[in-house]
Amino acid sequence: MNKGDLVEDFSAKDQDGNTVTLSDLVAEGPIVLFFYPKAMTPG
């Protein structure tokens, strides 16, 4: 993945257990996404 690449819409649970989608977040304004490996895994 590179800066400026388009990604498909996806959903995930927030800290309260509510499902949120990328499209919902983008509709509210600019966002920054960080992806990082799961703790204690190589990568």
N, C-alpha and C positions, 0 to 999 in steps of 0.2 A: 504494500500500500504506500502510495506517495502523496505528498501534499497536492491537493486539488482533485484527487481521484474521487469519483462518485461511488457511493455505497448503497446497497439495498436497504430499505427500511427494516428495522429490527426492533424487538421489544425486550425489556429486561425488568427485573424487580428493583424498586428503589429501597432505601433504608427502612421504609415503613411497610414493605411487602406489597406495595401497589405496583401494578404493571404500567410502565411508561413506554412510549415508542419514540424512535428517533424523529419521526415526522411531527409528533406533538411538541417535542422540545424545540425543533427548528422553527415551528410556527410562532413560538414565543419570542424568538430573537436569535442572534448569533450564539453558537455554542462551541466549546472546545472539547474534544474527546481524547482521553488518554487510554491506551491499551498497554497492559503490562502482564507478564507471566504470573501465574498463580504462585503464591509464596512457597518457598522450599522446592521449587522445580527448576530444572535447567532451562536456560533460555534468556 
